[in-house]
Amino acid sequence: MLGRMGVFMGRHRWWVIGVWVLVLAAAAPLAKNVTHHLTTTGLDAPGSRAVWADNQLAHLHGPPAASPLLVERVPFGRVEAWTVRFHIPTGNVRRLADGNAVVFPTHLSAPTMHAFSAYATRRGAKLVAVNQFSVGQRVIRDTKSTLATSLPVALPLLLVLLLLVFGTVVSATLPLGVAAVGTVVALGVIDLLENSMTLSAYLTDIVSFLALGVGVDYALFISVRYRQALGRAGADAVGALGEAMGHAGRSVLFSGLAVALALATLALGGNSYWRGIAVGGAITVAVVLVCTHTLLPAVLGALGPRIHWGRVPLRAGARFWERLGRFVRRHPGWAFLAAAVLLGVPASQGPAIRMSTPANLAVLLPAHDPLREAVFEAQRVLGAGSAAPVVVVMNLPDPVTTPAAWSRVQQIAALIAHDPTVKSVESPTALAPPRTLALAARRTPGVPPALTTALGSFAAPAARPHLAVLYVTSRQGPDSPATLALVQRLDRQLSHWLPGQSTGVGGVTALLHGFNQLTAQRLPFIIGAVAAVAFLVLLLATGSLWQALLGIAFDGFVALATAGVMVATVQRGSLGLLPLSPDSSITPLVFVLLFGLSMDYEVILLHRMEEMVARHGTAEAAAAGVRETGAMITGAGMIMVAVFLALILSPLEIMKTLAIGMTAAILLDTWLVRTLLVPSSTVWLGRWAFWPWGPRPPAPERAGTL
């Protein structure tokens, strides 16, 4: 069917190209605006007490204490002079290593800080609040800059690699063009989804580089087969398209479905963040598949023999792959052992991986970022836990318009303050006695307006009459085990202090702790679902139960080895990276993409073997599979590596984690599994290699020995 589809696209090529021009014109403006509604939220555990607590905070005015201010773009001496002008004590101003200043609002009135901010802004200073919201906005900014930083590096590398694979300029640039169209259209579709679901700020980079990588790979597979068919004597362009789409197009279709379904399993992550990644990723691959099965054959049909134009002397020879195929055919045991040892070394470190999304978002920023340094300085001055205070949310038995409610709050604040891991507790009972607070909650005439305003950070009498909030600063950082233990301890104690009442501990630390726990609980189900998808796709694509089982086993081996590489680099801080736990908001994506993308190379290799088994036998078919697809598969793998490795230039540590994880996974998969493990195990299986529904060799064979 796909062969006939290719012929149809070739014959009606100008109509197909015209439709795609219109689609591209409609999608381009949407793709340009795709980052406008992306967010850093959604990292939570839906239905948890932390989420309930955080939802209650929407009724309040925000934290009671003003945030420190980062002052940029002016010399520190000038900032000091400004603070003297507004009678800000010297101890409230700190100089950072890069020459910027941080001004702390401790013991300063709101009008003083407002006047200072307005004055500094008029004189060219850039002021940034040192809090989690500002850090989140900086993360979104850096995700936008990742494309501008990484793409100029990735595209030239892709062009060189494609020239090595194809040897002609036209053939090399065609996959890039098709992938670019698929990327723009995919981003346009994502923009349409932004208003109806929560989509992560990371999605733009993930979609762009995923679409570029798989688009180039899929176009490469089909284009190589088209060139081979076109090179035969008497072959015409339309007939070559039929053959290319009937064989390579079929393989690409199965591969793309595997990747899309693998990404869709991330919806099992259980929250809006993972659902957004799942939907965005699956749609991206689907768009690329449509592009490579319609636009690509139409363009190939329009080019015809001109696909060979621009020949350059860069193409790598095939002698290496012929020798490797012969070695695997004669010595499958040695080939298998070599690959197993090379995978086993990093795999031995895999179980040590510890995934975690940090509550102190500043650690995600580059080491030289002024806001990151300002957050750390604020932690030194205000306490390590100030970067993300723990928020205690209580539904009291009595309304906050009564003294009894505030007496209960006073008791609970005192109990929390006695915890040895607590540095301070911000409570309204430190501002006034319970009776006065009750009067302020009723807006009784005669109560100081400043007290009523301050109370808005702790209670919302009109919207939630029984709601009261305390802000707790831990002595340790937001991501320390002591702070996580404090969150869990407070959550349990609140149930004893306020039996029968709705209570919870909120804030970034509690939310991300819940997200990390949820992801750890759901990851086995995600990996199980991905493995099931890969198994079914391989079974349907090859008709072989053994190849499907071996494919899952080999992918699991590569996943463990990839985890080991991430432990040695990201987790332990080598290769110039800061030591940081692999982020649980991105690391599962590495393993899911590994299972999905490995199907690309597996299906291409096995389909080529299947074409030759009935004529030459399993062992010779395995050798021929290495010989005829080795350069293409490893070339496609290097193309994908070039795409993801460019992310190492991103200012965000999380994108560097994705770059290292995907680079390791693809290199290990294409150079060890597809070129050694799969062919050698196929030689060993002999007549059973494609059992029960695949092709059978003409006669029994004996595999080589170790």
C-alpha positions as CSV (number, residue, x, y, z in Angstrom):
1,M,0.0,0.0,0.0
2,L,2.8,2.4,0.9
3,G,4.4,1.7,-2.5
4,R,1.3,2.7,-4.3
5,M,1.1,5.8,-2.0
6,G,4.6,6.7,-3.1
7,V,3.7,6.3,-6.7
8,F,0.6,8.5,-6.2
9,M,2.7,11.2,-4.5
10,G,5.2,11.1,-7.3
11,R,2.6,11.5,-10.0
12,H,0.8,14.3,-8.3
13,R,3.9,15.9,-6.9
14,W,3.1,19.5,-7.7
15,W,-0.3,19.4,-6.0
16,V,1.2,17.8,-2.9
17,I,4.0,20.4,-2.8
18,G,1.5,23.2,-3.2
19,V,-0.6,21.9,-0.3
20,W,2.5,21.7,1.9
21,V,3.4,25.3,1.0
22,L,0.0,26.4,2.2
23,V,0.3,24.4,5.4
24,L,3.8,25.8,6.1
25,A,2.5,29.4,5.5
26,A,-0.3,28.8,8.0
27,A,1.9,27.1,10.6
28,A,4.9,29.6,10.5
29,P,3.2,32.5,12.4
30,L,2.0,30.0,15.1
31,A,5.4,28.4,15.5
32,K,6.9,31.8,16.0
33,N,4.7,32.5,19.0
34,V,4.9,29.0,20.5
35,T,6.6,30.0,23.7
36,H,4.1,32.6,24.7
37,H,2.0,30.4,27.0
38,L,4.5,27.7,28.0
39,T,5.0,27.4,31.8
40,T,7.3,25.9,34.4
41,T,4.3,24.7,36.5
42,G,2.6,21.3,36.4
43,L,5.4,19.6,38.4
44,D,3.2,18.2,41.2
45,A,1.3,15.2,42.4
46,P,-2.4,15.8,41.6
47,G,-4.8,15.2,44.5
48,S,-2.0,15.5,47.1
49,R,-2.3,17.6,50.3
50,A,0.6,19.7,48.9
51,V,-1.4,20.6,45.8
52,W,-4.5,21.4,48.0
53,A,-2.3,23.6,50.2
54,D,-0.8,25.5,47.2
55,N,-4.3,26.1,45.7
56,Q,-5.4,27.8,48.9
57,L,-2.5,30.3,48.6
58,A,-4.2,31.8,45.5
59,H,-6.6,33.6,48.0
60,L,-3.8,35.4,49.8
61,H,-1.7,38.4,48.9
62,G,1.5,36.4,48.8
63,P,4.5,35.9,51.1
64,P,4.6,38.5,54.0
65,A,8.3,39.4,53.5
66,A,9.4,41.3,50.4
67,S,12.0,39.6,48.2
68,P,15.6,40.9,48.0
69,L,16.4,42.8,44.9
70,L,19.2,42.0,42.4
71,V,20.6,45.2,41.0
72,E,22.3,44.8,37.6
73,R,23.9,47.0,34.9
74,V,25.4,49.6,37.3
75,P,28.6,49.6,39.4
76,F,28.4,48.5,43.0
77,G,29.7,51.8,44.2
78,R,26.8,53.6,42.6
79,V,24.3,51.3,44.2
80,E,25.9,52.0,47.6
81,A,25.5,55.7,47.0
82,W,21.8,55.2,46.2
83,T,21.3,53.2,49.4
84,V,22.8,56.0,51.5
85,R,20.5,58.5,49.8
86,F,17.5,56.4,51.0
87,H,18.9,55.7,54.4
88,I,19.3,51.9,53.7
89,P,21.8,50.4,56.2
90,T,25.1,49.2,54.8
91,G,24.4,45.7,56.2
92,N,21.4,45.5,53.8
93,V,23.6,45.7,50.7
94,R,25.8,42.8,49.5
95,R,28.2,42.7,46.6
96,L,28.2,39.7,44.4
97,A,31.4,38.2,42.8
98,D,30.4,39.5,39.4
99,G,30.1,43.1,40.7
100,N,26.3,43.2,40.9
101,A,24.5,44.0,44.2
102,V,21.7,42.5,46.2
103,V,19.6,44.8,48.4
104,F,17.8,43.1,51.3
105,P,14.5,44.7,52.5
106,T,15.0,43.5,56.1
107,H,13.6,46.1,58.6
108,L,12.9,48.5,55.8
109,S,9.4,49.9,55.0
110,A,7.7,49.1,51.8
111,P,7.6,52.9,50.7
112,T,11.4,53.0,51.2
113,M,12.0,50.0,49.0
114,H,9.5,51.3,46.4
115,A,11.2,54.7,46.2
116,F,14.7,53.1,45.9
117,S,13.5,50.8,43.1
118,A,11.9,53.6,41.2
119,Y,15.0,55.8,41.6
120,A,17.4,53.0,40.5
121,T,15.3,52.0,37.5
122,R,15.2,55.6,36.2
123,R,19.0,55.6,36.3
124,G,19.5,52.6,34.1
125,A,19.6,49.8,36.7
126,K,17.9,46.5,36.1
127,L,16.1,45.2,39.2
128,V,15.0,41.6,39.6
129,A,13.2,40.1,42.6
130,V,15.3,37.3,44.1
131,N,12.5,34.6,44.4
132,Q,11.3,31.5,42.8
133,F,9.0,33.3,40.4
134,S,11.9,35.3,38.9
135,V,14.0,32.2,38.6
136,G,11.1,30.4,36.8
137,Q,10.9,33.3,34.4
138,R,14.7,33.1,33.8
139,V,14.4,29.4,33.1
140,I,11.7,30.1,30.5
141,R,13.9,32.8,28.9
142,D,16.8,30.3,28.7
143,T,14.6,27.7,27.0
144,K,13.9,30.3,24.4
145,S,17.5,31.1,23.9
146,T,18.5,27.4,23.6
147,L,17.3,27.2,20.0
148,A,19.2,30.3,19.1
149,T,22.3,28.9,20.8
150,S,22.2,25.3,19.7
151,L,20.7,25.3,16.2
152,P,23.5,27.3,14.5
153,V,25.9,24.5,15.7
154,A,23.6,21.6,15.0
155,L,22.7,22.5,11.4
156,P,26.3,22.6,9.9
157,L,27.1,19.3,11.7
158,L,24.0,17.7,10.2
159,L,24.9,18.9,6.7
160,V,28.5,17.5,7.0
161,L,27.2,14.2,8.2
162,L,24.6,14.0,5.5
163,L,27.2,14.8,2.9
164,L,29.3,11.8,4.3
165,V,26.2,9.6,3.9
166,F,25.0,10.7,0.5
167,G,28.0,12.3,-1.2
168,T,25.9,14.9,-3.1
169,V,24.7,18.3,-2.1
170,V,21.1,17.9,-3.2
171,S,20.7,14.6,-1.4
172,A,22.2,16.0,1.7
173,T,20.1,19.1,1.9
174,L,16.8,17.4,1.1
175,P,16.4,15.7,4.5
176,L,17.2,18.9,6.3
177,G,14.6,20.8,4.3
178,V,11.9,18.1,5.0
179,A,12.8,18.0,8.7
180,A,12.6,21.8,8.9
181,V,9.1,21.8,7.4
182,G,8.0,19.1,9.9
183,T,9.5,21.1,12.8
184,V,7.7,24.3,11.9
185,V,4.4,22.6,11.4
186,A,4.8,20.6,14.7
187,L,5.5,23.8,16.6
188,G,2.5,25.4,15.0
189,V,0.3,22.5,16.2
190,I,1.8,22.8,19.7
191,D,0.9,26.5,19.7
192,L,-2.7,25.6,19.1
193,L,-2.7,23.3,22.1
194,E,-1.2,25.8,24.5
195,N,-4.6,27.4,25.4
196,S,-6.3,24.0,26.1
197,M,-3.7,22.2,28.2
198,T,-0.6,22.8,30.4
199,L,2.6,22.6,28.3
200,S,6.0,22.8,29.8
201,A,8.5,25.5,28.9
202,Y,10.9,22.6,28.0
203,L,8.6,21.4,25.3
204,T,9.7,23.9,22.7
205,D,13.3,22.6,22.8
206,I,12.2,19.0,23.0
207,V,9.8,19.3,20.1
208,S,12.2,21.3,17.9
209,F,15.2,18.9,18.3
210,L,13.1,15.8,18.3
211,A,11.4,16.8,15.0
212,L,14.7,17.8,13.5
213,G,16.4,14.5,14.5
214,V,13.6,12.1,13.5
215,G,12.8,14.1,10.4
216,V,16.3,13.9,9.1
217,D,16.6,10.2,10.0
218,Y,13.3,9.2,8.3
219,A,14.1,11.3,5.2
220,L,17.5,9.7,5.1
221,F,16.2,6.1,5.2
222,I,13.7,6.8,2.4
223,S,16.1,8.8,0.3
224,V,18.8,6.2,0.4
225,R,16.5,3.5,-0.8
226,Y,15.2,5.8,-3.5
227,R,18.7,6.5,-4.8
228,Q,19.5,2.8,-4.8
229,A,16.3,2.0,-6.8
230,L,16.9,4.9,-9.2
231,G,20.5,3.8,-9.8
232,R,19.4,0.5,-11.3
233,A,19.3,0.3,-15.1
234,G,16.0,1.3,-16.6
235,A,14.5,2.5,-13.3
236,D,12.3,5.6,-13.5
237,A,11.6,8.1,-10.8
238,V,8.0,7.0,-10.1
239,G,8.9,3.3,-10.0
240,A,11.9,4.1,-7.7
241,L,9.5,5.9,-5.4
242,G,7.2,2.9,-5.3
243,E,10.1,0.7,-4.2
244,A,11.5,3.2,-1.7
245,M,8.1,3.8,0.0
246,G,7.2,0.1,-0.2
247,H,10.4,-0.9,1.7
248,A,12.0,2.0,3.5
249,G,8.7,3.9,3.9
250,R,7.2,0.8,5.5
251,S,10.1,0.6,8.0
252,V,9.9,4.3,8.7
253,L,6.1,4.0,9.4
254,F,6.6,1.3,12.0
255,S,9.5,3.2,13.5
256,G,7.6,6.4,13.7
257,L,4.6,4.7,15.3
258,A,6.9,3.1,17.8
259,V,8.4,6.5,18.8
260,A,5.0,8.2,18.9
261,L,3.4,5.5,21.0
262,A,6.5,5.4,23.3
263,L,6.1,9.1,23.9
264,A,2.4,8.7,24.5
265,T,3.2,6.4,27.4
266,L,4.5,9.4,29.3
267,A,0.8,10.3,30.0
268,L,1.0,7.5,32.6
269,G,3.2,10.0,34.6
270,G,0.0,11.1,36.2
271,N,0.1,14.9,36.0
272,S,-0.3,17.7,33.5
273,Y,3.4,18.0,33.0
274,W,3.8,14.5,31.7
275,R,0.6,14.6,29.7
276,G,1.8,17.8,27.9
277,I,5.2,16.1,27.1
278,A,3.3,13.0,25.9
279,V,0.9,14.8,23.7
280,G,3.4,17.3,22.3
281,G,6.0,14.6,21.6
282,A,3.5,12.2,20.0
283,I,2.0,14.9,17.8
284,T,5.5,16.0,16.7
285,V,6.5,12.5,15.5
286,A,3.1,12.1,13.8
287,V,3.5,15.4,11.9
288,V,7.0,14.3,10.8
289,L,5.7,11.0,9.6
290,V,3.0,12.7,7.5
291,C,5.7,15.0,6.1
292,T,8.1,12.2,5.2
293,H,5.3,10.1,3.6
294,T,3.8,12.9,1.5
295,L,6.1,15.9,1.0
296,L,9.3,13.8,0.7
297,P,8.1,11.5,-2.1
298,A,6.6,14.4,-3.9
299,V,9.9,16.3,-3.8
300,L,11.9,13.2,-4.8
301,G,9.6,12.7,-7.7
302,A,10.1,16.3,-8.8
303,L,13.9,16.0,-8.5
304,G,14.2,12.6,-10.3
305,P,17.8,12.0,-11.4
306,R,18.7,15.5,-10.2
307,I,18.9,14.0,-6.7
308,H,22.6,13.2,-7.6
309,W,23.5,16.8,-8.4
310,G,26.4,18.4,-6.5
311,R,28.6,15.4,-6.0
312,V,31.4,16.0,-3.5
313,P,34.4,13.7,-2.6
314,L,33.3,13.2,1.0
315,R,31.3,9.9,1.0
316,A,32.7,7.2,3.3
317,G,33.5,3.8,1.8
318,A,31.6,0.6,2.5
319,R,34.6,-1.7,2.9
320,F,34.5,-1.3,6.7
321,W,30.9,-2.5,6.9
322,E,31.6,-5.4,4.6
323,R,34.4,-6.6,6.8
324,L,32.4,-6.1,9.9
325,G,29.5,-8.1,8.5
326,R,31.8,-10.9,7.5
327,F,33.3,-10.9,11.0
328,V,29.9,-11.1,12.6
329,R,28.9,-13.9,10.2
330,R,32.0,-16.0,11.1
331,H,32.5,-15.1,14.8
332,P,29.1,-14.2,16.3
333,G,30.3,-15.2,19.7
334,W,33.2,-12.8,19.8
335,A,31.0,-10.0,18.3
336,F,28.4,-10.5,21.0
337,L,30.9,-10.7,23.8
338,A,32.7,-7.5,22.7
339,A,29.4,-5.5,22.6
340,A,28.2,-7.0,26.0
341,V,31.5,-6.1,27.7
342,L,31.4,-2.5,26.3
343,L,27.8,-2.1,27.5
344,G,28.4,-3.9,30.8
345,V,31.0,-1.4,32.0
346,P,28.6,1.7,32.2
347,A,25.6,-0.6,33.0
348,S,27.3,-1.6,36.3
349,Q,26.9,2.0,37.4
350,G,23.3,2.4,36.3
351,P,21.6,1.2,39.6
352,A,23.3,4.2,41.4
353,I,21.2,6.8,39.5
354,R,19.1,9.0,41.7
355,M,16.6,11.2,39.9
356,S,15.3,14.4,41.5
357,T,13.9,17.8,40.4
358,P,15.4,20.5,42.6
359,A,13.1,22.7,44.7
360,N,15.8,25.4,44.5
361,L,15.3,26.2,40.9
362,A,18.4,28.4,40.8
363,V,20.6,25.4,40.5
364,L,19.2,24.9,37.0
365,L,20.6,28.2,35.9
366,P,24.1,28.6,34.5
367,A,26.9,29.0,37.1
368,H,27.6,32.5,35.9
369,D,24.0,33.7,36.0
370,P,23.7,36.7,38.4
371,L,20.2,35.6,39.6
372,R,21.6,32.2,40.6
373,E,24.4,33.9,42.6
374,A,21.9,36.3,44.1
375,V,19.7,33.4,45.3
376,F,22.7,31.7,47.0
377,E,23.7,35.0,48.6
378,A,20.2,35.4,49.9
379,Q,20.5,31.9,51.4
380,R,23.7,32.9,53.2
381,V,22.1,36.0,54.7
382,L,18.5,34.9,55.3
383,G,19.1,31.2,55.9
384,A,19.5,28.2,53.5
385,G,15.7,27.5,53.6
386,S,14.8,31.0,52.5
387,A,15.1,30.0,48.8
388,A,11.8,28.1,49.1
389,P,10.0,28.6,52.4
390,V,7.7,25.8,53.6
391,V,4.1,26.9,53.8
392,V,1.8,25.5,56.4
393,V,-1.9,25.8,55.4
394,M,-4.6,25.2,58.0
395,N,-8.4,25.1,57.9
396,L,-9.2,26.1,61.5
397,P,-12.2,25.0,63.6
398,D,-13.1,28.6,64.3
399,P,-13.2,31.5,61.7
400,V,-10.3,33.9,61.7
401,T,-12.6,36.6,62.8
402,T,-12.5,35.1,66.3
403,P,-9.7,35.3,68.9
404,A,-9.9,31.5,69.4
405,A,-8.7,30.9,65.9
406,W,-5.6,33.1,66.3
407,S,-4.9,31.5,69.7
408,R,-4.8,28.1,68.0
409,V,-2.4,29.6,65.3
410,Q,-0.2,31.0,68.0
411,Q,0.1,27.6,69.7
412,I,0.9,25.8,66.4
413,A,3.5,28.4,65.4
414,A,5.2,27.9,68.8
415,L,5.2,24.1,68.3
416,I,6.8,24.5,64.9
417,A,9.4,27.0,66.1
418,H,10.6,24.4,68.6
419,D,11.6,22.0,65.8
420,P,15.4,21.9,65.7
421,T,15.4,22.0,61.9
422,V,13.4,25.3,61.8
423,K,15.2,28.6,61.6
424,S,12.1,30.9,61.8
425,V,8.3,30.9,61.6
426,E,6.5,33.9,60.1
427,S,3.1,34.2,61.9
428,P,0.6,37.0,62.2
429,T,0.6,36.4,66.0
430,A,4.1,38.0,66.0
431,L,2.4,41.3,64.8
432,A,-0.5,41.6,67.3
433,P,-2.3,39.5,70.0
434,P,-5.2,37.2,68.9
435,R,-7.9,39.6,69.9
436,T,-6.4,42.4,67.7
437,L,-6.0,40.0,64.8
438,A,-9.6,39.0,65.0
439,L,-10.6,42.7,64.9
440,A,-8.4,43.2,61.9
441,A,-9.9,40.2,60.1
442,R,-13.4,41.8,60.6
443,R,-12.0,45.1,59.3
444,T,-13.1,46.8,62.5
445,P,-12.7,50.6,62.5
446,G,-9.7,51.8,64.6
447,V,-7.5,48.8,63.7
448,P,-4.3,50.1,62.0
449,P,-4.7,49.7,58.2
450,A,-1.1,48.3,58.0
451,L,-2.1,45.4,60.2
452,T,-5.1,44.6,58.0
453,T,-2.9,44.7,54.9
454,A,-0.2,42.5,56.5
455,L,-2.9,40.0,57.6
456,G,-3.7,39.4,53.9
457,S,-0.5,37.3,53.6
458,F,-1.8,34.9,56.3
459,A,-5.6,34.8,55.9
460,A,-8.4,35.6,53.6
461,P,-11.5,36.2,55.8
462,A,-13.9,37.0,53.0
463,A,-13.0,34.1,50.7
464,R,-11.9,31.4,53.2
465,P,-13.1,32.3,56.7
466,H,-11.3,29.4,58.4
467,L,-8.0,29.6,56.4
468,A,-4.7,30.5,58.1
469,V,-1.2,30.2,56.8
470,L,2.3,30.1,58.4
471,Y,5.6,30.5,56.5
472,V,8.5,28.3,57.8
473,T,12.1,28.7,57.0
474,S,14.3,25.6,57.4
475,R,17.9,25.8,58.6
476,Q,18.9,23.6,55.6
477,G,18.4,24.1,51.9
478,P,15.1,23.3,50.1
479,D,16.6,20.1,48.7
480,S,18.3,18.8,51.8
481,P,17.1,15.5,53.4
482,A,16.5,17.5,56.6
483,T,14.0,19.9,54.9
484,L,12.2,17.0,53.1
485,A,11.9,15.3,56.5
486,L,10.6,18.5,58.0
487,V,7.9,18.7,55.3
488,Q,6.7,15.2,56.0
489,R,6.9,15.7,59.7
490,L,4.8,18.8,59.6
491,D,2.2,17.2,57.4
492,R,1.8,14.4,59.9
493,Q,1.7,16.7,63.0
494,L,-0.9,19.0,61.5
495,S,-3.4,16.1,61.5
496,H,-2.8,15.7,65.2
497,W,-2.9,19.4,66.0
498,L,-6.1,20.0,64.0
499,P,-8.0,16.6,63.9
500,G,-10.8,16.5,61.4
501,Q,-9.7,19.6,59.6
502,S,-8.2,20.1,56.1
503,T,-4.5,20.8,56.4
504,G,-1.4,20.6,54.2
505,V,2.1,21.7,53.6
506,G,2.7,23.6,50.4
507,G,5.4,25.6,48.7
508,V,7.9,24.5,46.1
509,T,9.7,22.0,48.3
510,A,6.5,20.1,49.1
511,L,5.2,20.2,45.5
512,L,8.4,19.0,43.9
513,H,8.9,16.3,46.6
514,G,5.5,15.0,45.6
515,F,6.4,15.2,42.0
516,N,9.6,13.3,42.5
517,Q,7.8,10.6,44.5
518,L,5.0,10.4,41.8
519,T,7.5,10.1,39.0
520,A,9.5,7.4,40.8
521,Q,6.2,5.5,41.5
522,R,5.0,5.8,37.9
523,L,8.3,5.2,36.1
524,P,8.1,1.4,36.2
525,F,4.6,1.6,34.6
526,I,5.9,4.0,31.9
527,I,8.9,1.7,31.1
528,G,6.7,-1.3,31.1
529,A,4.3,0.3,28.7
530,V,7.1,1.5,26.5
531,A,8.5,-2.1,26.5
532,A,5.1,-3.4,25.5
533,V,4.8,-0.9,22.7
534,A,8.3,-1.8,21.4
535,F,7.5,-5.5,21.6
536,L,4.2,-5.2,19.7
537,V,5.8,-3.0,17.0
538,L,8.7,-5.3,16.5
539,L,6.4,-8.4,16.4
540,L,4.1,-6.7,13.8
541,A,7.0,-5.3,11.8
542,T,9.1,-8.6,11.6
543,G,6.7,-11.4,12.5
544,S,9.4,-12.7,14.8
545,L,8.7,-13.4,18.5
546,W,12.5,-13.9,19.2
547,Q,13.5,-10.6,17.6
548,A,10.8,-8.8,19.5
549,L,12.0,-10.3,22.8
550,L,15.6,-9.7,22.1
551,G,14.9,-6.2,21.1
552,I,13.3,-5.4,24.5
553,A,16.2,-7.1,26.3
554,F,18.9,-5.2,24.4
555,D,17.0,-1.9,24.9
556,G,16.9,-2.6,28.6
557,F,20.7,-3.2,28.6
558,V,21.3,0.1,26.8
559,A,19.0,1.9,29.2
560,L,21.0,0.6,32.2
561,A,24.2,1.6,30.5
562,T,22.8,5.1,29.7
563,A,21.9,5.5,33.3
564,G,25.5,4.6,34.2
565,V,26.8,7.3,31.9
566,M,24.5,9.8,33.5
567,V,25.7,8.8,36.9
568,A,29.3,9.3,35.9
569,T,28.7,12.6,34.2
570,V,25.7,14.5,35.5
571,Q,25.3,13.0,39.0
572,R,29.0,13.1,39.9
573,G,29.8,16.3,38.0
574,S,32.3,15.4,35.4
575,L,32.9,16.9,31.9
576,G,32.6,20.4,33.3
577,L,29.1,19.9,34.7
578,L,28.1,20.8,38.2
579,P,27.2,17.8,40.3
580,L,23.4,17.5,40.2
581,S,20.9,14.6,40.4
582,P,19.6,13.8,36.9
583,D,16.3,15.7,36.8
584,S,13.2,13.6,37.2
585,S,11.3,15.9,34.9
586,I,13.6,15.1,31.9
587,T,15.5,11.8,32.6
588,P,12.4,9.5,32.1
589,L,12.1,11.1,28.6
590,V,15.6,9.9,27.8
591,F,14.7,6.3,28.5
592,V,11.4,6.5,26.6
593,L,13.1,8.1,23.6
594,L,15.7,5.4,23.7
595,F,13.1,2.6,23.4
596,G,11.3,4.5,20.7
597,L,14.2,5.7,18.6
598,S,16.0,2.3,18.8
599,M,13.0,0.9,16.9
600,D,14.0,3.0,13.9
601,Y,17.3,1.3,13.5
602,E,16.0,-2.2,14.6
603,V,13.2,-2.2,12.0
604,I,15.4,-0.9,9.2
605,L,18.0,-3.6,10.0
606,L,15.6,-6.5,10.4
607,H,13.6,-5.6,7.3
608,R,16.7,-5.6,5.2
609,M,17.7,-9.0,6.7
610,E,14.2,-10.3,5.9
611,E,14.5,-9.4,2.3
612,M,17.6,-11.7,2.0
613,V,16.8,-14.6,4.3
614,A,14.7,-16.6,1.8
615,R,17.4,-16.3,-0.8
616,H,20.7,-16.5,1.1
617,G,19.9,-17.9,4.6
618,T,19.9,-16.3,8.0
619,A,23.7,-16.0,8.6
620,E,24.4,-14.4,5.2
621,A,21.3,-12.2,5.6
622,A,22.7,-10.9,9.0
623,A,26.1,-10.2,7.4
624,A,24.4,-8.4,4.4
625,G,22.2,-6.4,6.9
626,V,25.4,-5.1,8.5
627,R,27.0,-4.4,5.2
628,E,24.1,-2.6,3.6
629,T,22.6,-0.7,6.6
630,G,25.6,-0.2,8.8
631,A,26.7,3.1,7.3
632,M,23.1,4.3,7.1
633,I,22.1,3.3,10.7
634,T,25.3,4.6,12.3
635,G,25.1,7.7,10.1
636,A,21.5,8.3,11.2
637,G,22.6,7.7,14.8
638,M,25.4,10.3,14.4
639,I,22.9,12.7,12.9
640,M,20.6,12.2,16.0
641,V,23.6,12.6,18.2
642,A,24.6,15.9,16.5
643,V,21.1,17.2,17.1
644,F,20.9,16.4,20.8
645,L,24.6,17.0,21.5
646,A,24.1,20.6,20.4
647,L,21.9,21.0,23.5
648,I,25.0,20.9,25.6
649,L,25.4,24.6,24.6
650,S,22.1,25.4,26.3
651,P,22.4,27.6,29.4
652,L,20.1,25.2,31.3
653,E,21.5,22.3,33.2
654,I,18.4,20.3,32.4
655,M,18.9,20.5,28.7
656,K,22.6,19.4,29.2
657,T,21.2,16.4,31.0
658,L,19.0,15.6,28.0
659,A,22.0,16.1,25.7
660,I,24.3,13.7,27.5
661,G,21.6,11.1,28.1
662,M,20.4,11.0,24.5
663,T,24.0,11.0,23.1
664,A,25.0,8.1,25.2
665,A,21.8,6.1,24.5
666,I,22.1,6.6,20.7
667,L,25.8,5.9,20.4
668,L,25.5,2.7,22.5
669,D,22.5,1.6,20.6
670,T,23.7,2.2,17.0
671,W,27.3,1.2,17.4
672,L,27.0,-1.8,19.7
673,V,23.5,-3.2,19.6
674,R,22.5,-2.8,15.9
675,T,25.9,-3.5,14.5
676,L,27.0,-6.4,16.8
677,L,24.4,-7.7,19.2
678,V,21.4,-8.0,16.8
679,P,23.3,-9.5,13.9
680,S,25.3,-11.9,16.0
681,S,22.2,-13.1,17.9
682,T,20.4,-13.5,14.5
683,V,23.3,-15.7,13.3
684,W,23.0,-17.8,16.4
685,L,19.2,-18.2,16.1
686,G,19.5,-19.5,12.5
687,R,16.2,-20.8,11.1
688,W,14.4,-19.6,14.2
689,A,15.5,-16.0,13.9
690,F,12.2,-14.9,12.3
691,W,9.9,-17.5,13.9
692,P,7.0,-17.9,13.8
693,W,5.6,-15.6,11.0
694,G,8.7,-14.2,9.4
695,P,10.7,-15.6,6.4
696,R,12.5,-18.9,6.6
697,P,16.0,-19.6,5.2
698,P,16.3,-22.3,2.5
699,A,18.3,-24.7,4.6
700,P,19.6,-25.4,8.1
701,E,22.7,-23.3,9.0
702,R,25.4,-23.5,11.5
703,A,26.5,-20.3,13.3
704,G,30.1,-19.4,13.8
705,T,31.6,-20.1,17.2
706,L,33.3,-18.1,19.9
